[in-house]
Amino acid sequence: MKKLEKTEMIEVSGGASLTASMLSAFYRTLEVIYQIGESLGSYIRRKVSGKMCDI
């Protein structure tokens, strides 16, 4: 393994960084999870109170 000089280490780029697309994907994932929970809670509430529509 080659040892890097100080000037070479300064020029190294890359690694993990938080990008706008990553934040957007994370936000959309949380939004979908919230919507699923909201729908499930609404379904349970309507089922328990007997207000389900007959198809």
PDB file of N, CA, C and O in Angstrom:
ATOM      1  N   MET A   1       0.840  -1.170   0.000  1.00  0.00           N
ATOM      2  CA  MET A   1       0.000   0.000   0.000  1.00  0.00           C
ATOM      3  C   MET A   1       0.890   1.240   0.000  1.00  0.00           C
ATOM      4  O   MET A   1       1.830   1.353   0.786  1.00  0.00           O
ATOM      5  N   LYS A   2       0.568   2.163  -0.902  1.00  0.00           N
ATOM      6  CA  LYS A   2       1.384   3.364  -1.058  1.00  0.00           C
ATOM      7  C   LYS A   2       0.960   4.423  -0.043  1.00  0.00           C
ATOM      8  O   LYS A   2      -0.232   4.685   0.125  1.00  0.00           O
ATOM      9  N   LYS A   3       1.924   5.025   0.624  1.00  0.00           N
ATOM     10  CA  LYS A   3       1.630   6.123   1.543  1.00  0.00           C
ATOM     11  C   LYS A   3       1.486   7.405   0.742  1.00  0.00           C
ATOM     12  O   LYS A   3       2.271   7.680  -0.165  1.00  0.00           O
ATOM     13  N   LEU A   4       0.472   8.184   1.089  1.00  0.00           N
ATOM     14  CA  LEU A   4       0.213   9.433   0.384  1.00  0.00           C
ATOM     15  C   LEU A   4       0.938  10.590   1.049  1.00  0.00           C
ATOM     16  O   LEU A   4       1.085  10.649   2.269  1.00  0.00           O
ATOM     17  N   GLU A   5       1.380  11.493   0.211  1.00  0.00           N
ATOM     18  CA  GLU A   5       1.972  12.730   0.711  1.00  0.00           C
ATOM     19  C   GLU A   5       0.847  13.657   1.161  1.00  0.00           C
ATOM     20  O   GLU A   5      -0.314  13.443   0.811  1.00  0.00           O
ATOM     21  N   LYS A   6       1.183  14.673   1.924  1.00  0.00           N
ATOM     22  CA  LYS A   6       0.185  15.613   2.433  1.00  0.00           C
ATOM     23  C   LYS A   6      -0.562  16.309   1.296  1.00  0.00           C
ATOM     24  O   LYS A   6      -1.774  16.504   1.381  1.00  0.00           O
ATOM     25  N   THR A   7       0.147  16.682   0.244  1.00  0.00           N
ATOM     26  CA  THR A   7      -0.498  17.369  -0.889  1.00  0.00           C
ATOM     27  C   THR A   7      -1.449  16.428  -1.622  1.00  0.00           C
ATOM     28  O   THR A   7      -2.486  16.863  -2.124  1.00  0.00           O
ATOM     29  N   GLU A   8      -1.107  15.156  -1.687  1.00  0.00           N
ATOM     30  CA  GLU A   8      -1.971  14.175  -2.339  1.00  0.00           C
ATOM     31  C   GLU A   8      -3.241  13.947  -1.517  1.00  0.00           C
ATOM     32  O   GLU A   8      -4.323  13.764  -2.075  1.00  0.00           O
ATOM     33  N   MET A   9      -3.105  13.958  -0.190  1.00  0.00           N
ATOM     34  CA  MET A   9      -4.272  13.753   0.669  1.00  0.00           C
ATOM     35  C   MET A   9      -5.268  14.897   0.544  1.00  0.00           C
ATOM     36  O   MET A   9      -6.477  14.686   0.641  1.00  0.00           O
ATOM     37  N   ILE A  10      -4.766  16.103   0.330  1.00  0.00           N
ATOM     38  CA  ILE A  10      -5.640  17.267   0.191  1.00  0.00           C
ATOM     39  C   ILE A  10      -6.481  17.149  -1.084  1.00  0.00           C
ATOM     40  O   ILE A  10      -7.625  17.602  -1.115  1.00  0.00           O
ATOM     41  N   GLU A  11      -5.923  16.545  -2.127  1.00  0.00           N
ATOM     42  CA  GLU A  11      -6.604  16.429  -3.412  1.00  0.00           C
ATOM     43  C   GLU A  11      -7.613  15.292  -3.471  1.00  0.00           C
ATOM     44  O   GLU A  11      -8.383  15.211  -4.428  1.00  0.00           O
ATOM     45  N   VAL A  12      -7.629  14.423  -2.490  1.00  0.00           N
ATOM     46  CA  VAL A  12      -8.559  13.295  -2.489  1.00  0.00           C
ATOM     47  C   VAL A  12      -9.972  13.822  -2.301  1.00  0.00           C
ATOM     48  O   VAL A  12     -10.235  14.619  -1.401  1.00  0.00           O
ATOM     49  N   SER A  13     -10.878  13.369  -3.161  1.00  0.00           N
ATOM     50  CA  SER A  13     -12.277  13.772  -3.048  1.00  0.00           C
ATOM     51  C   SER A  13     -13.152  12.523  -3.051  1.00  0.00           C
ATOM     52  O   SER A  13     -12.715  11.437  -3.434  1.00  0.00           O
ATOM     53  N   GLY A  14     -14.387  12.702  -2.617  1.00  0.00           N
ATOM     54  CA  GLY A  14     -15.311  11.575  -2.592  1.00  0.00           C
ATOM     55  C   GLY A  14     -15.752  11.293  -1.177  1.00  0.00           C
ATOM     56  O   GLY A  14     -15.524  12.085  -0.263  1.00  0.00           O
ATOM     57  N   GLY A  15     -16.381  10.162  -1.014  1.00  0.00           N
ATOM     58  CA  GLY A  15     -16.873   9.800   0.304  1.00  0.00           C
ATOM     59  C   GLY A  15     -18.355  10.096   0.428  1.00  0.00           C
ATOM     60  O   GLY A  15     -19.013  10.467  -0.544  1.00  0.00           O
ATOM     61  N   ALA A  16     -18.856   9.935   1.598  1.00  0.00           N
ATOM     62  CA  ALA A  16     -20.282  10.126   1.845  1.00  0.00           C
ATOM     63  C   ALA A  16     -20.592  11.602   2.046  1.00  0.00           C
ATOM     64  O   ALA A  16     -19.944  12.295   2.831  1.00  0.00           O
ATOM     65  N   SER A  17     -21.577  12.051   1.331  1.00  0.00           N
ATOM     66  CA  SER A  17     -22.060  13.409   1.525  1.00  0.00           C
ATOM     67  C   SER A  17     -23.575  13.391   1.347  1.00  0.00           C
ATOM     68  O   SER A  17     -24.124  12.543   0.644  1.00  0.00           O
ATOM     69  N   LEU A  18     -24.217  14.317   1.978  1.00  0.00           N
ATOM     70  CA  LEU A  18     -25.672  14.395   1.926  1.00  0.00           C
ATOM     71  C   LEU A  18     -26.065  15.262   0.735  1.00  0.00           C
ATOM     72  O   LEU A  18     -25.757  16.453   0.692  1.00  0.00           O
ATOM     73  N   THR A  19     -26.747  14.654  -0.226  1.00  0.00           N
ATOM     74  CA  THR A  19     -27.142  15.391  -1.417  1.00  0.00           C
ATOM     75  C   THR A  19     -28.638  15.671  -1.386  1.00  0.00           C
ATOM     76  O   THR A  19     -29.374  15.087  -0.591  1.00  0.00           O
ATOM     77  N   ALA A  20     -29.071  16.552  -2.244  1.00  0.00           N
ATOM     78  CA  ALA A  20     -30.491  16.903  -2.321  1.00  0.00           C
ATOM     79  C   ALA A  20     -31.327  15.708  -2.739  1.00  0.00           C
ATOM     80  O   ALA A  20     -32.437  15.535  -2.236  1.00  0.00           O
ATOM     81  N   SER A  21     -30.831  14.883  -3.637  1.00  0.00           N
ATOM     82  CA  SER A  21     -31.604  13.720  -4.073  1.00  0.00           C
ATOM     83  C   SER A  21     -31.750  12.700  -2.941  1.00  0.00           C
ATOM     84  O   SER A  21     -32.783  12.039  -2.830  1.00  0.00           O
ATOM     85  N   MET A  22     -30.719  12.573  -2.104  1.00  0.00           N
ATOM     86  CA  MET A  22     -30.827  11.661  -0.963  1.00  0.00           C
ATOM     87  C   MET A  22     -31.854  12.176   0.046  1.00  0.00           C
ATOM     88  O   MET A  22     -32.644  11.400   0.582  1.00  0.00           O
ATOM     89  N   LEU A  23     -31.841  13.483   0.301  1.00  0.00           N
ATOM     90  CA  LEU A  23     -32.816  14.066   1.214  1.00  0.00           C
ATOM     91  C   LEU A  23     -34.229  13.923   0.668  1.00  0.00           C
ATOM     92  O   LEU A  23     -35.163  13.635   1.416  1.00  0.00           O
ATOM     93  N   SER A  24     -34.383  14.121  -0.619  1.00  0.00           N
ATOM     94  CA  SER A  24     -35.693  13.994  -1.250  1.00  0.00           C
ATOM     95  C   SER A  24     -36.203  12.557  -1.144  1.00  0.00           C
ATOM     96  O   SER A  24     -37.374  12.341  -0.833  1.00  0.00           O
ATOM     97  N   ALA A  25     -35.348  11.586  -1.396  1.00  0.00           N
ATOM     98  CA  ALA A  25     -35.745  10.184  -1.301  1.00  0.00           C
ATOM     99  C   ALA A  25     -36.122   9.823   0.135  1.00  0.00           C
ATOM    100  O   ALA A  25     -37.096   9.105   0.362  1.00  0.00           O
ATOM    101  N   PHE A  26     -35.357  10.316   1.095  1.00  0.00           N
ATOM    102  CA  PHE A  26     -35.657  10.052   2.504  1.00  0.00           C
ATOM    103  C   PHE A  26     -36.998  10.665   2.895  1.00  0.00           C
ATOM    104  O   PHE A  26     -37.803  10.033   3.579  1.00  0.00           O
ATOM    105  N   TYR A  27     -37.231  11.906   2.453  1.00  0.00           N
ATOM    106  CA  TYR A  27     -38.496  12.586   2.748  1.00  0.00           C
ATOM    107  C   TYR A  27     -39.672  11.839   2.129  1.00  0.00           C
ATOM    108  O   TYR A  27     -40.700  11.652   2.780  1.00  0.00           O
ATOM    109  N   ARG A  28     -39.527  11.411   0.879  1.00  0.00           N
ATOM    110  CA  ARG A  28     -40.620  10.689   0.217  1.00  0.00           C
ATOM    111  C   ARG A  28     -40.890   9.353   0.897  1.00  0.00           C
ATOM    112  O   ARG A  28     -42.045   8.938   0.992  1.00  0.00           O
ATOM    113  N   THR A  29     -39.860   8.679   1.368  1.00  0.00           N
ATOM    114  CA  THR A  29     -40.043   7.417   2.094  1.00  0.00           C
ATOM    115  C   THR A  29     -40.831   7.651   3.368  1.00  0.00           C
ATOM    116  O   THR A  29     -41.761   6.903   3.670  1.00  0.00           O
ATOM    117  N   LEU A  30     -40.469   8.683   4.119  1.00  0.00           N
ATOM    118  CA  LEU A  30     -41.208   9.002   5.341  1.00  0.00           C
ATOM    119  C   LEU A  30     -42.648   9.395   5.027  1.00  0.00           C
ATOM    120  O   LEU A  30     -43.566   9.051   5.773  1.00  0.00           O
ATOM    121  N   GLU A  31     -42.844  10.105   3.942  1.00  0.00           N
ATOM    122  CA  GLU A  31     -44.181  10.531   3.541  1.00  0.00           C
ATOM    123  C   GLU A  31     -45.054   9.321   3.200  1.00  0.00           C
ATOM    124  O   GLU A  31     -46.226   9.284   3.576  1.00  0.00           O
ATOM    125  N   VAL A  32     -44.505   8.342   2.498  1.00  0.00           N
ATOM    126  CA  VAL A  32     -45.257   7.132   2.149  1.00  0.00           C
ATOM    127  C   VAL A  32     -45.597   6.338   3.399  1.00  0.00           C
ATOM    128  O   VAL A  32     -46.719   5.850   3.532  1.00  0.00           O
ATOM    129  N   ILE A  33     -44.651   6.199   4.313  1.00  0.00           N
ATOM    130  CA  ILE A  33     -44.913   5.479   5.562  1.00  0.00           C
ATOM    131  C   ILE A  33     -46.018   6.168   6.347  1.00  0.00           C
ATOM    132  O   ILE A  33     -46.889   5.500   6.904  1.00  0.00           O
ATOM    133  N   TYR A  34     -45.995   7.496   6.398  1.00  0.00           N
ATOM    134  CA  TYR A  34     -47.030   8.259   7.103  1.00  0.00           C
ATOM    135  C   TYR A  34     -48.393   8.047   6.447  1.00  0.00           C
ATOM    136  O   TYR A  34     -49.387   7.848   7.145  1.00  0.00           O
ATOM    137  N   GLN A  35     -48.451   8.089   5.111  1.00  0.00           N
ATOM    138  CA  GLN A  35     -49.713   7.911   4.409  1.00  0.00           C
ATOM    139  C   GLN A  35     -50.279   6.514   4.617  1.00  0.00           C
ATOM    140  O   GLN A  35     -51.492   6.355   4.754  1.00  0.00           O
ATOM    141  N   ILE A  36     -49.427   5.507   4.644  1.00  0.00           N
ATOM    142  CA  ILE A  36     -49.886   4.139   4.895  1.00  0.00           C
ATOM    143  C   ILE A  36     -50.468   4.041   6.300  1.00  0.00           C
ATOM    144  O   ILE A  36     -51.522   3.436   6.494  1.00  0.00           O
ATOM    145  N   GLY A  37     -49.790   4.629   7.277  1.00  0.00           N
ATOM    146  CA  GLY A  37     -50.293   4.612   8.650  1.00  0.00           C
ATOM    147  C   GLY A  37     -51.605   5.361   8.779  1.00  0.00           C
ATOM    148  O   GLY A  37     -52.504   4.925   9.498  1.00  0.00           O
ATOM    149  N   GLU A  38     -51.721   6.480   8.092  1.00  0.00           N
ATOM    150  CA  GLU A  38     -52.952   7.264   8.133  1.00  0.00           C
ATOM    151  C   GLU A  38     -54.115   6.484   7.515  1.00  0.00           C
ATOM    152  O   GLU A  38     -55.220   6.481   8.057  1.00  0.00           O
ATOM    153  N   SER A  39     -53.867   5.832   6.397  1.00  0.00           N
ATOM    154  CA  SER A  39     -54.904   5.036   5.737  1.00  0.00           C
ATOM    155  C   SER A  39     -55.317   3.843   6.601  1.00  0.00           C
ATOM    156  O   SER A  39     -56.504   3.540   6.731  1.00  0.00           O
ATOM    157  N   LEU A  40     -54.346   3.184   7.177  1.00  0.00           N
ATOM    158  CA  LEU A  40     -54.636   2.033   8.029  1.00  0.00           C
ATOM    159  C   LEU A  40     -55.431   2.459   9.264  1.00  0.00           C
ATOM    160  O   LEU A  40     -56.376   1.775   9.656  1.00  0.00           O
ATOM    161  N   GLY A  41     -55.058   3.571   9.872  1.00  0.00           N
ATOM    162  CA  GLY A  41     -55.785   4.072  11.036  1.00  0.00           C
ATOM    163  C   GLY A  41     -57.200   4.462  10.679  1.00  0.00           C
ATOM    164  O   GLY A  41     -58.127   4.209  11.450  1.00  0.00           O
ATOM    165  N   SER A  42     -57.382   5.073   9.527  1.00  0.00           N
ATOM    166  CA  SER A  42     -58.721   5.453   9.068  1.00  0.00           C
ATOM    167  C   SER A  42     -59.575   4.208   8.819  1.00  0.00           C
ATOM    168  O   SER A  42     -60.751   4.172   9.183  1.00  0.00           O
ATOM    169  N   TYR A  43     -58.977   3.194   8.198  1.00  0.00           N
ATOM    170  CA  TYR A  43     -59.696   1.939   7.951  1.00  0.00           C
ATOM    171  C   TYR A  43     -60.133   1.294   9.262  1.00  0.00           C
ATOM    172  O   TYR A  43     -61.276   0.855   9.386  1.00  0.00           O
ATOM    173  N   ILE A  44     -59.240   1.233  10.230  1.00  0.00           N
ATOM    174  CA  ILE A  44     -59.565   0.611  11.523  1.00  0.00           C
ATOM    175  C   ILE A  44     -60.671   1.393  12.225  1.00  0.00           C
ATOM    176  O   ILE A  44     -61.595   0.803  12.785  1.00  0.00           O
ATOM    177  N   ARG A  45     -60.573   2.722  12.194  1.00  0.00           N
ATOM    178  CA  ARG A  45     -61.597   3.557  12.834  1.00  0.00           C
ATOM    179  C   ARG A  45     -62.970   3.345  12.186  1.00  0.00           C
ATOM    180  O   ARG A  45     -63.968   3.219  12.896  1.00  0.00           O
ATOM    181  N   ARG A  46     -63.035   3.305  10.853  1.00  0.00           N
ATOM    182  CA  ARG A  46     -64.313   3.098  10.169  1.00  0.00           C
ATOM    183  C   ARG A  46     -64.851   1.701  10.411  1.00  0.00           C
ATOM    184  O   ARG A  46     -66.060   1.524  10.558  1.00  0.00           O
ATOM    185  N   LYS A  47     -63.985   0.712  10.455  1.00  0.00           N
ATOM    186  CA  LYS A  47     -64.402  -0.684  10.679  1.00  0.00           C
ATOM    187  C   LYS A  47     -64.978  -0.848  12.079  1.00  0.00           C
ATOM    188  O   LYS A  47     -66.009  -1.497  12.252  1.00  0.00           O
ATOM    189  N   VAL A  48     -64.316  -0.263  13.086  1.00  0.00           N
ATOM    190  CA  VAL A  48     -64.754  -0.385  14.464  1.00  0.00           C
ATOM    191  C   VAL A  48     -66.081   0.351  14.668  1.00  0.00           C
ATOM    192  O   VAL A  48     -66.953  -0.147  15.381  1.00  0.00           O
ATOM    193  N   SER A  49     -66.246   1.511  14.064  1.00  0.00           N
ATOM    194  CA  SER A  49     -67.475   2.290  14.256  1.00  0.00           C
ATOM    195  C   SER A  49     -68.602   1.812  13.351  1.00  0.00           C
ATOM    196  O   SER A  49     -69.718   2.321  13.458  1.00  0.00           O
ATOM    197  N   GLY A  50     -68.352   0.855  12.464  1.00  0.00           N
ATOM    198  CA  GLY A  50     -69.389   0.303  11.610  1.00  0.00           C
ATOM    199  C   GLY A  50     -69.797   1.217  10.476  1.00  0.00           C
ATOM    200  O   GLY A  50     -70.937   1.142  10.019  1.00  0.00           O
ATOM    201  N   LYS A  51     -68.921   2.066  10.010  1.00  0.00           N
ATOM    202  CA  LYS A  51     -69.245   3.012   8.957  1.00  0.00           C
ATOM    203  C   LYS A  51     -68.566   2.637   7.631  1.00  0.00           C
ATOM    204  O   LYS A  51     -68.166   3.513   6.863  1.00  0.00           O
ATOM    205  N   MET A  52     -68.442   1.358   7.378  1.00  0.00           N
ATOM    206  CA  MET A  52     -67.834   0.894   6.131  1.00  0.00           C
ATOM    207  C   MET A  52     -68.888   0.900   5.032  1.00  0.00           C
ATOM    208  O   MET A  52     -70.046   0.570   5.287  1.00  0.00           O
ATOM    209  N   CYS A  53     -68.509   1.263   3.831  1.00  0.00           N
ATOM    210  CA  CYS A  53     -69.421   1.274   2.685  1.00  0.00           C
ATOM    211  C   CYS A  53     -69.546  -0.160   2.144  1.00  0.00           C
ATOM    212  O   CYS A  53     -68.554  -0.879   2.028  1.00  0.00           O
ATOM    213  N   ASP A  54     -70.762  -0.554   1.822  1.00  0.00           N
ATOM    214  CA  ASP A  54     -70.988  -1.862   1.208  1.00  0.00           C
ATOM    215  C   ASP A  54     -70.870  -1.709  -0.298  1.00  0.00           C
ATOM    216  O   ASP A  54     -71.478  -0.822  -0.897  1.00  0.00           O
ATOM    217  N   ILE A  55     -70.088  -2.575  -0.893  1.00  0.00           N
ATOM    218  CA  ILE A  55     -69.910  -2.500  -2.353  1.00  0.00           C
ATOM    219  C   ILE A  55     -70.677  -3.607  -3.000  1.00  0.00           C
ATOM    220  O   ILE A  55     -70.667  -3.732  -4.224  1.00  0.00           O
TER     221      ILE A  55
END
